[in-house]
Amino acid sequence: MSNVFLSGQLVCRDRHEAAIVAQFLPLHIELTRAEQGCLSFEVNVTENPLVWQVDEQFEDAASFRAHQQRVSGSAWGRATGDIARRYEIVGL
């Protein structure tokens, strides 16, 4: 088994989208860090208040895919689904 890494940015179009991220992010982080197989999960606003740096590490492809599936149906997934993501995934 090899770890899966996701790194990249969540890019908001405007302050309204950034406010949505800020509102839903704390619970999203809490739930993700509690998932089986999550080794690390960090989301931090950059110097640009519309851009958030995302860095994730999961112990294997199965745990990463389970995370992606959970997120797609979550409040976070619904609220931020239209916000641009520029991610690179290694290990799948």
N, CA, C and O of each residue as an XYZ file, in Angstrom:
368
protein
N       0.839     -1.189      0.000
C       0.000      0.000      0.000
C       0.877      1.242      0.000
O       1.904      1.291      0.677
N       0.463      2.238     -0.761
C       1.206      3.493     -0.764
C       0.277      4.636     -0.391
O      -0.920      4.611     -0.674
N       0.846      5.611      0.234
C       0.072      6.781      0.642
C      -0.414      7.550     -0.569
O       0.193      7.518     -1.640
N      -1.534      8.247     -0.371
C      -2.072      9.134     -1.398
C      -1.954     10.558     -0.871
O      -2.348     10.852      0.257
N      -1.406     11.435     -1.704
C      -1.218     12.835     -1.350
C      -2.028     13.703     -2.301
O      -2.008     13.493     -3.514
N      -2.727     14.658     -1.759
C      -3.399     15.682     -2.553
C      -2.834     17.011     -2.105
O      -2.746     17.292     -0.909
N      -2.449     17.833     -3.080
C      -1.951     19.163     -2.765
C      -2.446     20.125     -3.827
O      -2.477     19.787     -5.010
N      -2.826     21.305     -3.417
C      -3.281     22.298     -4.376
C      -4.054     23.408     -3.723
O      -3.877     23.706     -2.542
N      -4.917     24.016     -4.509
C      -5.604     25.211     -4.028
C      -7.091     25.175     -4.336
O      -7.529     24.659     -5.364
N      -7.833     25.729     -3.429
C      -9.250     26.015     -3.569
C      -9.306     27.508     -3.881
O      -8.854     28.322     -3.075
N      -9.856     27.879     -5.040
C      -9.759     29.258     -5.521
C     -11.157     29.871     -5.624
O     -11.951     29.492     -6.485
N     -11.438     30.805     -4.750
C     -12.743     31.472     -4.714
C     -12.788     32.606     -5.735
O     -11.779     33.263     -5.992
N     -13.959     32.826     -6.307
C     -14.135     33.916     -7.270
C     -14.285     35.269     -6.589
O     -13.924     36.303     -7.150
N     -14.827     35.248     -5.358
C     -15.125     36.509     -4.686
C     -15.201     36.279     -3.172
O     -15.045     35.157     -2.691
N     -15.443     37.356     -2.444
C     -15.499     37.279     -0.977
C     -16.681     36.440     -0.493
O     -16.615     35.843      0.582
N     -17.742     36.391     -1.261
C     -18.888     35.564     -0.888
C     -18.483     34.083     -0.847
O     -18.794     33.379      0.113
N     -17.792     33.620     -1.890
C     -17.326     32.235     -1.882
C     -16.330     31.985     -0.750
O     -16.364     30.930     -0.117
N     -15.454     32.937     -0.495
C     -14.498     32.792      0.608
C     -15.217     32.686      1.946
O     -14.782     31.943      2.826
N     -16.304     33.415      2.106
C     -17.090     33.341      3.340
C     -17.747     31.971      3.487
O     -17.877     31.461      4.599
N     -18.161     31.378      2.374
C     -18.734     30.030      2.419
C     -17.675     29.031      2.880
O     -17.945     28.184      3.732
N     -16.480     29.131      2.321
C     -15.385     28.254      2.743
C     -15.145     28.412      4.240
O     -15.076     27.420      4.966
N     -15.021     29.637      4.698
C     -14.747     29.887      6.117
C     -15.857     29.332      7.009
O     -15.587     28.834      8.102
N     -17.083     29.416      6.552
C     -18.218     28.925      7.345
C     -18.213     27.401      7.475
O     -18.420     26.873      8.567
N     -17.982     26.700      6.382
C     -18.105     25.246      6.371
C     -16.803     24.508      6.666
O     -16.834     23.306      6.932
N     -15.679     25.181      6.629
C     -14.382     24.536      6.775
C     -14.130     23.881      8.130
O     -13.630     22.757      8.152
N     -14.444     24.509      9.258
C     -14.106     23.871     10.538
C     -14.693     22.464     10.702
O     -13.982     21.550     11.119
N     -15.957     22.279     10.386
C     -16.558     20.950     10.509
C     -15.959     19.996      9.482
O     -15.737     18.823      9.782
N     -15.698     20.486      8.284
C     -15.086     19.644      7.248
C     -13.728     19.118      7.715
O     -13.425     17.937      7.547
N     -12.927     19.983      8.290
C     -11.622     19.561      8.811
C     -11.796     18.533      9.924
O     -11.125     17.500      9.929
N     -12.685     18.809     10.857
C     -12.908     17.895     11.978
C     -13.336     16.508     11.489
O     -12.794     15.497     11.935
N     -14.299     16.462     10.581
C     -14.794     15.179     10.083
C     -13.727     14.439      9.276
O     -13.599     13.219      9.386
N     -12.975     15.163      8.478
C     -11.945     14.517      7.660
C     -10.834     13.949      8.520
O     -10.392     12.822      8.294
N     -10.379     14.703      9.493
C      -9.295     14.202     10.347
C      -9.711     12.973     11.148
O      -8.862     12.187     11.566
N     -11.013     12.805     11.362
C     -11.524     11.640     12.101
C     -11.714     10.411     11.214
O     -11.985      9.324     11.725
N     -11.580     10.561      9.910
C     -11.778      9.440      9.003
C     -10.670      8.408      9.136
O      -9.507      8.748      9.357
N     -11.047      7.141      8.997
C     -10.061      6.077      8.991
C      -9.142      6.268      7.794
O      -9.612      6.441      6.669
N      -7.867      6.237      8.025
C      -6.891      6.354      6.950
C      -6.387      7.758      6.693
O      -5.456      7.938      5.908
N      -6.974      8.760      7.331
C      -6.487     10.132      7.157
C      -5.236     10.313      8.013
O      -5.291     10.203      9.238
N      -4.121     10.589      7.364
C      -2.862     10.805      8.075
C      -2.619     12.276      8.368
O      -2.049     12.621      9.403
N      -3.050     13.145      7.458
C      -2.964     14.593      7.706
C      -3.939     15.297      6.777
O      -4.241     14.824      5.682
N      -4.422     16.438      7.245
C      -5.373     17.228      6.465
C      -5.255     18.671      6.913
O      -5.591     19.007      8.048
N      -4.777     19.523      6.019
C      -4.575     20.939      6.313
C      -5.201     21.789      5.219
O      -4.995     21.537      4.032
N      -5.957     22.783      5.620
C      -6.514     23.765      4.686
C      -6.301     25.133      5.320
O      -6.817     25.411      6.403
N      -5.540     25.982      4.643
C      -5.201     27.293      5.193
C      -5.328     28.368      4.133
O      -4.944     28.175      2.979
N      -5.877     29.510      4.546
C      -5.958     30.638      3.631
C      -4.543     31.136      3.349
O      -3.690     31.141      4.236
N      -4.306     31.550      2.119
C      -2.998     32.059      1.724
C      -2.965     33.579      1.921
O      -3.884     34.157      2.501
N      -1.908     34.210      1.438
C      -1.842     35.673      1.504
C      -2.972     36.307      0.702
O      -3.395     37.425      0.996
N      -3.452     35.606     -0.291
C      -4.616     36.042     -1.062
C      -5.853     35.485     -0.360
O      -6.014     34.265     -0.312
N      -6.726     36.320      0.183
C      -7.869     35.830      0.962
C      -8.890     35.037      0.158
O      -9.848     34.515      0.729
N      -8.704     34.937     -1.151
C      -9.610     34.148     -1.987
C      -9.037     32.768     -2.321
O      -9.693     31.967     -2.985
N      -7.825     32.494     -1.863
C      -7.152     31.237     -2.197
C      -6.796     30.489     -0.917
O      -6.229     31.060      0.014
N      -7.136     29.205     -0.885
C      -6.885     28.333      0.260
C      -5.958     27.213     -0.176
O      -6.220     26.550     -1.180
N      -4.880     26.991      0.560
C      -3.954     25.892      0.281
C      -4.481     24.625      0.957
O      -4.815     24.632      2.142
N      -4.549     23.550      0.192
C      -5.066     22.274      0.679
C      -3.962     21.226      0.560
O      -3.370     21.057     -0.506
N      -3.689     20.522      1.665
C      -2.712     19.435      1.674
C      -3.294     18.272      2.470
O      -3.624     18.408      3.648
N      -3.413     17.126      1.799
C      -4.007     15.938      2.406
C      -3.070     14.755      2.241
O      -2.328     14.668      1.263
N      -3.110     13.842      3.210
C      -2.403     12.579      3.078
C      -3.281     11.482      3.657
O      -3.738     11.568      4.797
N      -3.508     10.451      2.853
C      -4.272      9.287      3.281
C      -3.383      8.056      3.161
O      -2.469      8.015      2.337
N      -3.660      7.057      3.988
C      -2.754      5.907      4.037
C      -2.803      5.040      2.782
O      -1.847      4.320      2.494
N      -3.905      5.100      2.030
C      -3.984      4.300      0.803
C      -5.114      4.821     -0.082
O      -5.869      5.715      0.301
N      -5.206      4.235     -1.276
C      -6.218      4.674     -2.243
C      -7.628      4.453     -1.718
O      -8.508      5.283     -1.948
N      -7.858      3.347     -1.018
C      -9.204      3.063     -0.513
C      -9.664      4.126      0.480
O     -10.811      4.569      0.416
N      -8.800      4.539      1.385
C      -9.192      5.560      2.362
C      -9.376      6.919      1.682
O     -10.258      7.686      2.067
N      -8.561      7.219      0.687
C      -8.728      8.472     -0.048
C     -10.053      8.479     -0.797
O     -10.779      9.473     -0.769
N     -10.371      7.378     -1.464
C     -11.644      7.303     -2.203
C     -12.843      7.360     -1.263
O     -13.861      7.965     -1.600
N     -12.739      6.746     -0.099
C     -13.822      6.822      0.888
C     -14.020      8.268      1.331
O     -15.153      8.717      1.507
N     -12.937      8.984      1.507
C     -13.019     10.404      1.860
C     -13.722     11.183      0.759
O     -14.635     11.962      1.035
N     -13.310     10.982     -0.472
C     -13.918     11.696     -1.591
C     -15.420     11.399     -1.685
O     -16.214     12.296     -1.966
N     -15.795     10.172     -1.457
C     -17.211      9.798     -1.513
C     -17.995     10.476     -0.392
O     -19.089     10.992     -0.622
N     -17.433     10.476      0.832
C     -18.118     11.125      1.946
C     -18.297     12.609      1.670
O     -19.370     13.166      1.905
N     -17.256     13.241      1.175
C     -17.282     14.683      0.928
C     -18.322     15.053     -0.121
O     -18.978     16.088     -0.007
N     -18.474     14.221     -1.134
C     -19.403     14.571     -2.215
C     -20.839     14.741     -1.723
O     -21.598     15.514     -2.307
N     -21.221     14.044     -0.674
C     -22.579     14.164     -0.153
C     -22.693     14.995      1.112
O     -23.760     15.050      1.724
N     -21.616     15.635      1.507
C     -21.607     16.387      2.769
C     -22.075     17.829      2.577
O     -22.190     18.314      1.452
N     -22.340     18.498      3.688
C     -22.687     19.927      3.644
C     -21.557     20.712      2.979
O     -21.815     21.618      2.187
N     -20.312     20.370      3.296
C     -19.149     21.007      2.668
C     -19.196     20.822      1.152
O     -19.045     21.784      0.398
N     -19.402     19.597      0.717
C     -19.425     19.300     -0.708
C     -20.514     20.064     -1.445
O     -20.290     20.584     -2.538
N     -21.698     20.126     -0.838
C     -22.793     20.858     -1.473
C     -22.532     22.356     -1.492
O     -22.817     23.016     -2.491
N     -21.999     22.902     -0.414
C     -21.805     24.356     -0.308
C     -20.648     24.861     -1.177
O     -20.690     25.983     -1.681
N     -19.621     24.029     -1.349
C     -18.417     24.490     -2.053
C     -18.222     23.829     -3.418
O     -17.185     24.021     -4.053
N     -19.182     23.073     -3.864
C     -19.050     22.311     -5.090
C     -18.725     23.126     -6.329
O     -18.090     22.615     -7.251
N     -19.146     24.378     -6.369
C     -18.897     25.216     -7.543
C     -17.611     26.040     -7.440
O     -17.280     26.787     -8.361
N     -16.901     25.913     -6.348
C     -15.656     26.664     -6.167
C     -14.520     25.905     -6.862
O     -14.400     24.687     -6.731
N     -13.693     26.642     -7.601
C     -12.612     26.031     -8.389
C     -11.581     25.350     -7.493
O     -11.215     25.850     -6.429
N     -11.130     24.195     -7.962
C     -10.083     23.444     -7.290
C      -8.967     23.167     -8.282
O      -9.205     22.764     -9.420
N      -7.748     23.392     -7.823
C      -6.551     23.116     -8.635
C      -5.676     22.165     -7.833
O      -4.771     22.592     -7.116
N      -5.952     20.890     -7.959
C      -5.298     19.874     -7.133
C      -4.423     18.964     -7.972
O      -4.685     18.711     -9.148
N      -3.375     18.480     -7.324
C      -2.553     17.404     -7.877
C      -2.645     16.245     -6.896
O      -2.501     16.434     -5.688
N      -2.883     15.057     -7.412
C      -3.005     13.869     -6.577
C      -1.897     12.895     -6.981
O      -1.719     12.591     -8.160
N      -1.163     12.416     -5.988
C      -0.080     11.473     -6.206
C      -0.354     10.218     -5.392
O      -0.708     10.297     -4.215
N      -0.189      9.059     -6.022
C      -0.314      7.813     -5.290
C      -1.526      6.988     -5.658
O      -1.724      5.908     -5.102
N      -2.329      7.461     -6.563
C      -3.488      6.668     -7.006
C      -3.096      5.782     -8.165
O      -3.929      5.037     -8.682
